[in-house]
Amino acid sequence: MTAKKRNGTLWILLVLAAGVALLVWLLPDGEQRREARAVADTELAEPQPEVLPDATAESDPLDEAAQAAAATLVRAGDAAPDFTVSLFDGGSVRLSDLRGKTVLVNFWATWCPPCREELTRVQAELIDRFEGRDFVFLPVSRGETRETVARFREQTGYRFPMGLDPEQTIYKMYATNFIPRNFLVGPDGRVIVATTGYEPEEFDALVETIRKSLDKQQ
């Protein structure tokens, strides 16, 4: 009786061992499992949004300057490409209709920190300072809807006119990348100076250039 029990137990152990061996043979090895997991993760991962061209990481200033220059289509001395822009409050403005005035065309966006910082200086240092003179500040919102600009104006309290360029049609006449951008257009319709990005000192120089242009018109 004891021998029969031992034989039965032996057969059970043999069957279990065979089952384990079969499972080991059927299952992928560790490397295969890792590859399978990687494939599954890749298939399940949601696509990542593209990085906005103007939301660049820290890099060499010289390299950034070279990139900005390469993306600039209109430079000092060039005739400013003519355009008609729809305004936030209705109506429209055609650049060539402002001939005889000094016009600062500013491309910006609500999500752009340096653009927002630059705009804080506009009312006091441009609009108020040169009021009554032949100067027009023409900010053009690049690639944004009227609703987005409306929320921004409500948050900031800005009341000066703003142009809308939701399809970047106007912007692409002047550049292919990077904001903020300023193009100071003289009374003759030619660009006096073109700048990219925002630096307080550079903005100071821009204000002084506007003053000199206006003084020449007197």
Summary of the structure (lengths in Angstrom):
residues: 218
radius of gyration: 32.3
end to end distance: 124.6
largest distance: 124.6
contacts: 556
relative contact order: 0.15
helix: 46%
strand: 18%
